[in-house]
Every structure is written in C-alpha cells, then in structure tokens.
Amino acid sequence: KAGVTQTPRYLIKTRGQQVTLSCSPISGHRSVSWYQQTPGQGLQFLFEYFSETQRNKGNFPGRFSGRQFSNSRSEMNVSTLELGDSALYLCASRLGVNTGELFFGEGSRLTVL
Amino acid sequence: QKEVEQNSGPLSVPEGAIASLNCTYSDRGSQSFFWYRQYSGKSPELIMSIYSNGDKEDGRFTAQLNKASQYVSLLIRDSQPSDSATYLCAGGVKPGGGNKLTFGTGTQLKVEL
C-alpha cells in the first residue's frame, strides 16, 4: 500500500513569491492535515481537510491556504513568501477526522531566500 | 504555556538500558495520545497510541497514561542505537471539528554503545 506522497520534495523560492505544495494521501484516507516543522517551533498545525472541507485550522496568517479535491488529494499554498516561511512542510493523512493515527509523508522542504 | 510539553534533551542512555521519555499536557479535554519517532531528515513515524489510563505494551515499547496527572510517558526497553531519534508526543482533543492533534517539540534520544 503506497504511503503519503508529497511533491515537490525540495524547493527554493524568493521573498514575495508564492508556492503550491501537493499531497496524495494513503488510499482510502479521506482526511489530510498539513504541518509546518521548524527547529525552534516543532510541528505546528496548519489545517485539516476532510471531504473537500476545511475541518480544523491552526494559528497561521491568511497567506497560508489549502484545498482538497474529490479524490482526497490536497494542496497548500503560501503567498507572499517571507524568510520565516522556510521550513519542512509535512502532510499527513488518516481515515477520518475522528481517528487519531496520522501517517506522514516525507515532506516538502521550502527554502525562502 | 505550550499545550504539550516535552524535555528537548538530549537524553543519553547506554545500549541495553531502559529509556524513559516523558510528556505533559495542559488540555484536560485531551482524549488520545500518540508517540511518534522521527529520525534526522525523515518524517515522523507513529510507534504507539494510547487512549486509556494505564500501560500499553508493544514489543520493546510501553506507553503509560495518567490523565489525573496529565502525564504520558514512553518506555523503551533494551535500547538499541537504532532507537536514536527524536520522539514526539501528541495529544488529541475533539473540539467538534474532529480529533485535533497537538505535538510537543520532541525529545532527542541518543543510545550509546
């Protein structure tokens, strides 16, 4: 069974640009969550999608947005990039929003110059 | 105050010893708890989940939950060098929008030969 797949794995952007990251969940998983991981802050929850609807949201500015498609694949977008957005962005899937076990992808490492 | 707190370590133990990793949480509404292992440069991997007070054993791993003290721990018996990683504790609450997980910043474990 294929795991969670994230693309791209690495990317470099400059301040002010925008970026779109993609995530394909484990087959049968309908919930996709996004996390930002930095050395100082650890894993910070961005948002979770289930059945194409945002179900939970973390404390990030509106520059961070996401969506989910009917096949459960998800994208997140960061607009007007700032240096502080440099991080590992992790996508995780689970069967549903009320189940606990999250399964993570390998992440997309974003560097903002 | 962070919702889930862990000592960042590093926690150093000799090979074959028991490693004890601890986590406290502040939200009394937390109902589920998870331990993830994250190797350097890799994504978090679920190793244990626990929902009820008491102990739960899985191989060399034992998770312990004490809801009255708001305390979760992970014991690793017969520690091996391959156990050297960062261990993340996560707690889940259900605010109506599903089981939202909050992660601690992780404890780095080093198992020395």
Boltz contact constraints between the chains, C-beta under 6 A:
constraints:
  - contact:
      token1: [A, 42]
      token2: [B, 105]
      max_distance: 6.0
  - contact:
      token1: [A, 43]
      token2: [B, 103]
      max_distance: 6.0
  - contact:
      token1: [A, 55]
      token2: [B, 97]
      max_distance: 6.0
  - contact:
      token1: [A, 55]
      token2: [B, 98]
      max_distance: 6.0
  - contact:
      token1: [A, 56]
      token2: [B, 97]
      max_distance: 6.0
  - contact:
      token1: [A, 56]
      token2: [B, 100]
      max_distance: 6.0
  - contact:
      token1: [A, 90]
      token2: [B, 43]
      max_distance: 6.0
  - contact:
      token1: [A, 97]
      token2: [B, 98]
      max_distance: 6.0
  - contact:
      token1: [A, 98]
      token2: [B, 98]
      max_distance: 6.0
  - contact:
      token1: [A, 98]
      token2: [B, 99]
      max_distance: 6.0
  - contact:
      token1: [A, 100]
      token2: [B, 32]
      max_distance: 6.0
  - contact:
      token1: [A, 100]
      token2: [B, 49]
      max_distance: 6.0
  - contact:
      token1: [A, 100]
      token2: [B, 92]
      max_distance: 6.0
  - contact:
      token1: [A, 100]
      token2: [B, 99]
      max_distance: 6.0
  - contact:
      token1: [A, 101]
      token2: [B, 46]
      max_distance: 6.0
  - contact:
      token1: [A, 101]
      token2: [B, 49]
      max_distance: 6.0
  - contact:
      token1: [A, 104]
      token2: [B, 43]
      max_distance: 6.0
  - contact:
      token1: [A, 104]
      token2: [B, 44]
      max_distance: 6.0
  - contact:
      token1: [A, 106]
      token2: [B, 43]
      max_distance: 6.0
  - contact:
      token1: [A, 107]
      token2: [B, 43]
      max_distance: 6.0
